[in-house]
Amino acid sequence: MAAAHMEQISDAELVVRARDRGDGVALDELLRRHRDTAYRVALRICL
């Protein structure tokens, strides 16, 4: 996926892609967007 395309996708859709489809690119994009440590830890736990 192109980087510009990823920026247009909502966080909720990225979570679904990462969780349900195992999309590592989606997870990387979420982690790039959210640098807050607590949020990143929560993502890792939930996904």
C-alpha positions as CSV (number, residue, x, y, z in Angstrom):
1,M,0.0,0.0,0.0
2,A,1.2,3.5,-0.8
3,A,2.0,5.7,2.2
4,A,-0.5,8.4,1.0
5,H,-3.2,5.7,0.9
6,M,-2.5,4.6,4.4
7,E,-2.8,8.1,5.8
8,Q,-6.4,8.3,4.5
9,I,-7.5,5.2,6.4
10,S,-9.0,5.7,9.8
11,D,-7.4,4.3,13.0
12,A,-10.4,2.0,13.4
13,E,-10.0,0.5,10.0
14,L,-6.2,0.1,10.6
15,V,-7.0,-1.8,13.9
16,V,-9.3,-4.1,12.0
17,R,-6.7,-4.8,9.3
18,A,-4.0,-5.4,11.9
19,R,-6.1,-7.6,14.2
20,D,-8.3,-9.5,11.8
21,R,-6.1,-9.8,8.8
22,G,-2.6,-9.8,10.4
23,D,-1.7,-6.7,8.3
24,G,1.7,-5.6,9.6
25,V,1.7,-2.5,7.5
26,A,-1.5,-1.3,9.2
27,L,0.0,-1.9,12.6
28,D,3.2,0.0,11.6
29,E,1.0,2.9,10.5
30,L,-0.9,2.9,13.8
31,L,2.4,2.9,15.7
32,R,3.8,5.7,13.5
33,R,0.7,7.8,14.1
34,H,0.6,7.3,17.9
35,R,3.9,7.9,19.6
36,D,2.3,7.9,23.1
37,T,3.7,4.9,24.9
38,A,0.5,3.9,26.7
39,Y,-1.4,3.9,23.4
40,R,1.3,1.8,21.8
41,V,1.3,-0.7,24.6
42,A,-2.5,-1.0,24.4
43,L,-2.3,-1.6,20.7
44,R,0.2,-4.4,21.2
45,I,-2.0,-6.0,23.9
46,C,-5.2,-5.7,21.9
47,L,-3.7,-6.9,18.6
